[in-house]
Amino acid sequence: MNKAPTSDRKAINLVWLKRDLRLNDHQPIASAVESGPTLLYYVFEPCLINDPHYDLRHWRFVWQSIQDLNQQLATFNAQVYIFYGEAQAALDEIQKQFVIKQLFSHEETGLLVTFERDKQIKQWCKQHQVPWYETQTGAVIRAKQDRQGWDNQWRKVFKDELTVPMLSTHNLLPSHQLTELTKSVLPGEWMINDKSMLTGGEQWAHKILNSFFGWPWEALSLQHF
């Protein structure tokens, strides 16, 4: 796909979804939609799909979670853009059709492969002059060499208020504007439900929570504007 001239490309913010497939309590989404039209996207990365730490059940859960997000985003005529390929290739693809103003995400912790990938993305952002804002995930501090001050940071993180993104049709990229992006084909086995496994999705998670505590789902729903 040829890259459109800069003057013809719409400027947007990006939210890179990783292990945070939800709309509530999501600082990256909240920050992005405050400053302009935003595209939410998820990358199915071969480097992770082929990693022995992952299994079919993980990718089925992710697929279900994205479908749940899309059900909620349909209220705003929006959806999650899905890309099958490495993370840098996804940014290249989006950059062909849009001007990426800013990139937002949670800071990922865990496997070395994701740490190395994030360093590559940081270089890409620097090269293309795209600010990348990462929000800390939980109380884990990535690449910290000692535990000095860790307990104070832990207390601060867990006392913070939940962040509820103020979503609207005005600050999310409309679904029809995703048509110029390459559509990815995903393995069909990911889309076959396995009743012996937990179902993915934020709404399903709240229903399970409600079954334990009796909290009304309506009290936890998004604030729509």
Sine and cosine of phi, psi and omega as CSV:
sin_phi,cos_phi,sin_psi,cos_psi,sin_omega,cos_omega
0.00,0.00,0.78,-0.63,-0.01,-1.00
-0.96,0.26,0.51,-0.86,0.00,-1.00
-0.99,0.13,0.78,-0.63,0.02,-1.00
-0.95,0.30,0.50,-0.86,0.06,-1.00
-0.84,0.54,0.52,-0.85,-0.04,-1.00
-0.82,0.57,-0.62,0.78,-0.05,-1.00
-0.91,0.40,-0.37,0.93,-0.03,-1.00
-0.99,-0.11,-0.08,1.00,-0.07,-1.00
-0.99,-0.16,0.69,-0.72,0.02,-1.00
-0.97,0.22,0.66,-0.75,0.03,-1.00
-1.00,0.08,0.79,-0.61,-0.05,-1.00
-0.67,-0.74,0.33,-0.95,0.20,-0.98
-1.00,-0.09,0.49,-0.87,0.05,-1.00
-0.89,-0.45,0.64,-0.77,0.19,-0.98
-0.88,-0.47,0.91,-0.42,0.00,-1.00
-1.00,0.01,0.95,-0.31,0.03,-1.00
-0.99,0.15,0.69,-0.72,0.02,-1.00
-0.81,-0.59,-0.98,-0.21,0.02,-1.00
-0.99,-0.16,0.59,0.81,-0.09,-1.00
-0.70,-0.72,0.77,0.63,-0.11,-0.99
-0.99,0.17,0.97,0.24,0.00,-1.00
-0.46,-0.89,0.25,-0.97,0.06,-1.00
-0.94,-0.33,-0.41,0.91,0.05,-1.00
-1.00,0.06,0.38,-0.92,0.03,-1.00
0.73,0.68,0.83,0.56,-0.09,-1.00
-0.70,-0.71,1.00,-0.05,-0.05,-1.00
-0.88,0.47,-0.67,0.74,0.01,-1.00
-0.85,0.53,-0.68,0.73,0.03,-1.00
-0.91,0.41,-0.70,0.72,-0.01,-1.00
-0.85,0.52,-0.70,0.72,-0.01,-1.00
-0.92,0.39,-0.64,0.77,-0.05,-1.00
-0.91,0.41,-0.74,0.67,-0.09,-1.00
-0.95,0.32,-0.30,0.95,0.05,-1.00
-0.94,0.34,-0.38,0.93,-0.13,-0.99
-0.86,-0.52,0.41,0.91,0.13,-0.99
0.70,-0.72,0.04,-1.00,-0.01,-1.00
-0.83,0.56,0.69,-0.72,-0.14,-0.99
-0.77,-0.64,0.65,-0.76,0.10,-0.99
-0.92,-0.39,0.81,-0.58,0.11,-0.99
-1.00,-0.05,0.71,-0.70,0.00,-1.00
-0.60,-0.80,0.44,-0.90,0.04,-1.00
-0.76,-0.65,0.65,-0.76,-0.03,-1.00
-0.91,-0.42,0.87,-0.49,0.17,-0.99
-1.00,0.09,0.98,-0.21,-0.16,-0.99
-1.00,-0.07,0.83,-0.56,0.06,-1.00
-0.81,0.58,-0.56,0.83,0.00,-1.00
-0.89,0.46,-0.44,0.90,0.06,-1.00
-1.00,-0.07,-0.64,0.77,0.01,-1.00
-0.85,0.52,-0.60,0.80,-0.02,-1.00
-1.00,0.03,-0.04,1.00,-0.01,-1.00
-0.98,0.22,0.68,-0.73,-0.05,-1.00
-0.90,0.43,-0.23,0.97,0.04,-1.00
-0.96,0.27,-0.24,0.97,-0.07,-1.00
-0.93,-0.36,0.42,-0.91,-0.05,-1.00
-0.64,-0.77,0.19,-0.98,0.05,-1.00
-0.78,0.62,-0.64,0.77,-0.06,-1.00
-0.89,0.46,-0.53,0.85,0.03,-1.00
-0.91,0.42,-0.73,0.68,-0.08,-1.00
-0.95,0.30,-0.50,0.87,0.10,-0.99
-0.91,0.41,-0.67,0.75,0.02,-1.00
-0.89,0.45,-0.67,0.74,0.02,-1.00
-0.89,0.45,-0.71,0.70,0.00,-1.00
-0.86,0.52,-0.72,0.70,0.01,-1.00
-0.89,0.45,-0.61,0.79,0.00,-1.00
-0.91,0.41,-0.63,0.77,0.03,-1.00
-0.92,0.39,-0.64,0.77,0.04,-1.00
-0.89,0.46,-0.61,0.80,0.06,-1.00
-0.90,0.44,-0.69,0.73,0.05,-1.00
-0.86,0.51,-0.70,0.72,-0.04,-1.00
-0.90,0.43,-0.55,0.83,0.08,-1.00
-0.88,0.47,-0.66,0.75,0.00,-1.00
-0.95,0.31,-0.63,0.77,-0.04,-1.00
-0.95,0.30,-0.32,0.95,0.02,-1.00
-0.86,0.51,-0.46,0.89,0.07,-1.00
-0.84,0.54,-0.51,0.86,-0.05,-1.00
-0.96,-0.28,0.24,0.97,-0.04,-1.00
0.83,0.56,0.65,0.76,-0.03,-1.00
-0.76,-0.65,0.17,-0.98,0.05,-1.00
-0.34,-0.94,0.21,-0.98,0.05,-1.00
-0.99,0.11,0.77,-0.64,0.09,-1.00
-0.99,0.15,0.78,-0.63,-0.03,-1.00
-0.95,-0.31,0.75,-0.66,0.04,-1.00
-0.80,-0.60,0.74,-0.68,0.07,-1.00
-0.96,-0.27,0.94,-0.34,-0.06,-1.00
0.42,-0.91,-0.06,-1.00,-0.02,-1.00
-0.97,0.25,0.36,-0.93,-0.14,-0.99
-0.87,0.49,-0.63,0.77,-0.02,-1.00
-0.93,0.38,-0.61,0.80,0.03,-1.00
-0.89,0.45,-0.57,0.82,0.04,-1.00
-0.89,0.45,-0.68,0.73,0.03,-1.00
-0.91,0.42,-0.64,0.76,0.05,-1.00
-0.87,0.50,-0.67,0.74,-0.03,-1.00
-0.91,0.41,-0.71,0.71,-0.01,-1.00
-0.92,0.40,-0.62,0.79,-0.02,-1.00
-0.90,0.44,-0.40,0.92,0.03,-1.00
-0.92,0.39,-0.51,0.86,-0.10,-1.00
-0.95,-0.32,-0.33,0.94,-0.04,-1.00
-0.69,-0.72,0.38,-0.93,0.18,-0.98
-1.00,-0.03,0.89,-0.46,-0.03,-1.00
-0.99,0.12,0.93,-0.36,0.00,-1.00
-0.97,0.23,-0.77,0.64,-0.07,-1.00
-0.53,-0.85,0.49,-0.87,0.07,-1.00
-0.89,-0.45,0.75,-0.66,0.02,-1.00
-0.83,-0.55,0.60,-0.80,0.09,-1.00
-0.28,-0.96,0.23,-0.97,0.24,-0.97
-0.99,0.17,0.50,-0.87,0.06,-1.00
-0.98,0.22,0.86,-0.52,-0.06,-1.00
-1.00,0.05,0.64,-0.77,0.08,-1.00
-0.78,-0.62,0.44,-0.90,0.03,-1.00
0.66,-0.75,-0.99,-0.17,-0.11,-0.99
-0.99,0.11,0.53,-0.85,0.05,-1.00
-0.89,0.46,-0.56,0.83,-0.04,-1.00
-0.88,0.47,-0.58,0.82,0.01,-1.00
-0.97,0.24,-0.52,0.85,0.05,-1.00
-0.91,0.41,-0.69,0.72,0.02,-1.00
-0.92,0.40,-0.63,0.78,0.04,-1.00
-0.89,0.45,-0.66,0.75,0.00,-1.00
-0.91,0.42,-0.54,0.84,0.06,-1.00
-0.92,0.40,-0.58,0.81,0.06,-1.00
-0.92,0.40,-0.65,0.76,0.00,-1.00
-0.92,0.39,-0.58,0.81,0.04,-1.00
-0.88,0.47,-0.63,0.77,0.05,-1.00
-0.92,0.40,-0.64,0.77,0.03,-1.00
-0.88,0.48,-0.72,0.70,0.00,-1.00
-0.89,0.47,-0.65,0.76,0.03,-1.00
-0.90,0.44,-0.68,0.73,-0.01,-1.00
-0.90,0.44,-0.61,0.79,-0.06,-1.00
-0.99,-0.14,0.13,0.99,0.03,-1.00
0.82,0.57,0.73,0.69,0.05,-1.00
-0.94,-0.34,0.92,-0.40,0.05,-1.00
-0.90,0.43,0.72,-0.70,0.02,-1.00
-0.88,-0.47,0.89,-0.45,-0.02,-1.00
-0.96,-0.28,0.91,-0.41,0.00,-1.00
-0.96,-0.27,0.75,-0.67,0.06,-1.00
-0.99,-0.17,0.72,-0.69,-0.01,-1.00
-0.86,0.51,0.66,-0.75,0.04,-1.00
-0.99,-0.11,0.90,-0.44,-0.02,-1.00
0.87,0.50,-0.61,-0.79,-0.04,-1.00
-0.95,-0.31,0.12,0.99,0.01,-1.00
-0.98,0.21,0.76,-0.65,0.03,-1.00
-0.96,-0.28,0.92,-0.38,-0.08,-1.00
-0.92,0.38,0.68,-0.73,0.09,-1.00
0.92,0.39,0.25,0.97,0.04,-1.00
-0.94,0.33,0.71,-0.70,-0.09,-1.00
-1.00,0.03,-0.26,0.97,0.01,-1.00
-0.51,-0.86,0.01,-1.00,-0.04,-1.00
-0.98,-0.19,0.22,0.98,-0.01,-1.00
-0.88,0.47,0.83,-0.56,0.04,-1.00
0.97,0.24,0.02,1.00,-0.08,-1.00
-0.90,0.44,-0.66,0.75,-0.07,-1.00
-0.91,0.42,-0.60,0.80,0.04,-1.00
-0.91,0.42,-0.66,0.75,0.03,-1.00
-0.91,0.42,-0.62,0.78,0.03,-1.00
-0.86,0.51,-0.73,0.69,-0.01,-1.00
-0.89,0.45,-0.64,0.77,-0.01,-1.00
-0.90,0.44,-0.73,0.69,-0.04,-1.00
-0.88,0.47,-0.70,0.72,-0.09,-1.00
-0.99,0.16,-0.11,0.99,0.11,-0.99
-0.99,-0.15,-0.16,0.99,-0.02,-1.00
-0.89,0.45,0.54,-0.84,0.09,-1.00
-0.94,0.34,0.46,-0.89,0.09,-1.00
-0.93,0.37,0.61,-0.79,0.00,-1.00
-0.98,-0.19,0.87,-0.50,0.00,-1.00
-0.95,-0.32,0.94,-0.34,0.02,-1.00
-0.88,0.47,0.68,-0.74,0.03,-1.00
-1.00,-0.04,1.00,0.03,-0.09,-1.00
-1.00,0.07,0.53,-0.85,0.06,-1.00
-0.38,-0.92,0.18,-0.98,0.05,-1.00
-0.93,0.37,-0.26,0.97,-0.04,-1.00
-1.00,0.04,-0.37,0.93,-0.06,-1.00
-0.90,-0.43,0.13,0.99,0.12,-0.99
-0.89,-0.45,0.66,-0.76,-0.01,-1.00
-0.91,0.42,0.81,-0.58,-0.01,-1.00
-0.88,0.48,0.54,-0.84,-0.05,-1.00
-0.83,0.56,-0.62,0.78,-0.08,-1.00
-0.91,0.41,-0.34,0.94,0.02,-1.00
-0.99,0.15,-0.06,1.00,0.07,-1.00
-1.00,0.02,-0.09,1.00,-0.12,-0.99
-0.90,0.43,-0.41,0.91,-0.01,-1.00
-0.98,0.20,-0.26,0.96,0.01,-1.00
-0.99,0.15,0.51,-0.86,0.01,-1.00
-0.89,0.45,0.74,-0.67,0.04,-1.00
-1.00,0.05,0.79,-0.62,-0.03,-1.00
-1.00,-0.01,0.62,-0.79,0.06,-1.00
-0.98,-0.20,0.84,-0.54,-0.05,-1.00
-0.96,-0.26,0.43,-0.90,0.03,-1.00
-0.85,0.53,0.74,-0.68,-0.04,-1.00
-0.89,0.45,-0.48,0.88,-0.04,-1.00
-0.91,0.41,-0.37,0.93,0.05,-1.00
-0.92,0.39,-0.42,0.91,-0.13,-0.99
-0.99,-0.11,0.05,1.00,0.03,-1.00
-1.00,-0.05,0.87,-0.49,-0.06,-1.00
-0.94,0.35,0.67,-0.74,0.06,-1.00
-0.90,-0.43,0.95,-0.30,-0.09,-1.00
-0.92,0.39,-0.24,0.97,0.02,-1.00
-0.99,0.11,-0.10,0.99,-0.02,-1.00
-0.92,-0.40,0.42,-0.91,0.09,-1.00
-0.89,0.45,0.60,-0.80,0.05,-1.00
-1.00,0.08,0.68,-0.73,0.01,-1.00
-0.98,0.20,0.40,-0.92,0.09,-1.00
0.78,-0.63,0.66,-0.75,-0.02,-1.00
-0.89,0.46,-0.66,0.75,-0.04,-1.00
-0.91,0.40,-0.64,0.77,0.03,-1.00
-0.91,0.42,-0.62,0.78,0.02,-1.00
-0.88,0.47,-0.65,0.76,0.02,-1.00
-0.92,0.39,-0.57,0.82,0.03,-1.00
-0.91,0.42,-0.65,0.76,0.05,-1.00
-0.91,0.42,-0.68,0.73,0.04,-1.00
-0.86,0.50,-0.68,0.73,0.00,-1.00
-0.88,0.47,-0.56,0.83,0.00,-1.00
-0.92,0.40,-0.41,0.91,0.02,-1.00
-1.00,0.05,-0.69,0.73,-0.16,-0.99
-0.93,-0.36,-0.20,0.98,0.01,-1.00
0.96,0.29,0.38,0.93,0.03,-1.00
-0.97,0.23,0.68,-0.73,0.03,-1.00
-0.95,0.31,0.74,-0.67,0.02,-1.00
-0.84,0.55,-0.59,0.81,-0.06,-1.00
-0.86,0.51,-0.53,0.85,-0.03,-1.00
-0.94,0.33,-0.30,0.95,-0.04,-1.00
-0.96,-0.29,0.00,1.00,-0.10,-0.99
-0.95,0.31,0.27,-0.96,-0.04,-1.00
-0.92,0.39,0.49,-0.87,0.14,-0.99
-1.00,0.06,0.93,-0.38,-0.05,-1.00
-0.99,-0.12,0.72,-0.69,0.00,-1.00
-0.75,-0.67,0.00,0.00,0.00,0.00
